[in-house]
Amino acid sequence: MLTAAFVRTINRPGRYGDGRGGHGLSLLVKPTANGRWSKTWAQRLRIGGQTVSLGLGSYPAVSLALARERALSNRQAVEEGRDPRRRHAVTFADAMREVILLHRPNWKSTSNTEQQWRALLKKHIEPTIGSMPVADVAAADVVGVLDRVWDRPELARRTIRRISTTMQWAMGRGLRSSDPTPAAKASMPKLRHRVEHRRALHHSQVADALQRIRNSDATLACRLGLELIALTATRPGEVRFADWTEFDTDTHVWHIPAERTKTGAAHRVPLSSPAQQILTQARNLTNNNHGLVFASTTTGRAVSDATYNKLLKDHNIDATAHGFRSCFRSWCSDTAVPRDLAEMALGHTIQNPVERAYARSDMLERRRPLMQHWATYIT
């Protein structure tokens, strides 16, 4: 039976077994070209009636205790009818890609969730644990990833959640037996809880900001889209993916379908006179009645989620496109607009399920004059 001291000091070539209770574990020792000693772990198992050899890593990166743990896990997998070789064929990056594909159908087309997952994979997972078998990633390896992002609290929280989700996916498919993420998190300093609000102007500054955008050299489609965001107090993604079929020119209502809203509920937006003028200009620009309203002039697809924010930044407007919703909400508070009416205009849902069950009206007709007053104020 091997001991930690023997493994550390052995300097004679050969293969040394871990005894009858070692589950086929052995240490292969051989000299290297630079005069040192290579020590690698291997395990012999019978899988499907055939004797196979599995590599378990190299000493000292893999200690005797860890090699025994891996050997036992492999033997248990064989006893349960699973092939442990598959555990080592799937890397952590492979596993995360599978998780992305699994959950992608549930992500809204207007969100940037997939881009966030893939950015994490490229920038922080692939350079660290990406090439490791998902079965071998330990808490210390996860700490190595967290060290790279811990100074950015929100990114750190997302990284923890997404690594843990990937680990649980691997557990569900028999590729590993535990999730080391909680232990890794516990070894890190406590994250500062800091709520970062989206940058927004005071509502009295919106009119000037929109005038600067109108006078800019940005494409007309981009300028019109940003102005419609401000006029309707909708989310940027709802405007980016707005389709002509959603607009009723007879009732002057924009019907945003449930699958395109953050709340998952359909939202009707009454269109003020300036908002209708924006759509008229957009229709003259595209000269059609189908497809995206504010499609990119170069690709024909929806503009990226950074387009409107870049336009604001380029003209020294310290705000985000989403921040226009805050401007509208602050204006509602300052002008004594009833809270329920203001929240309904923003497309928010009532959190209390009982109250929500009884509140069936979306106050559309009451919101028409509200949105007209807001449009007059900012134009």
Secondary structure, DSSP 8 states (H G I E B T S, - for coil): ---HHHHHH--S-EEEE--TTSTTEEEEEEE-TTS-EEEEEEEEEEETTEEEEEEEEETTTS-HHHHHHHHHHHHHHHHTT--HHHHHHSBHHHHHHHHHHHHGGGS-TT--HHHHHHHHIIIIITTTTTTSBTTT--HHHHHHHHHHHTTSHHHHHHHHHHHHHHHHHHHHTTS-S---HHHHHHTS--------------GGGHHHHHHHHHTSSS-HHHHHHHHHHHHHT--HHHHHT-BGGGEETTTTEEEE-GGGSSSSS-EEEE--HHHHHHHHHHHHHHTSSSSBTT--TTTSS---TTHHHHHHHHTT----STHHHHHHHHHHHHTT--HHHHHHHTT---SSHHHHHH-----HHHHHHHHHHHHHHH-
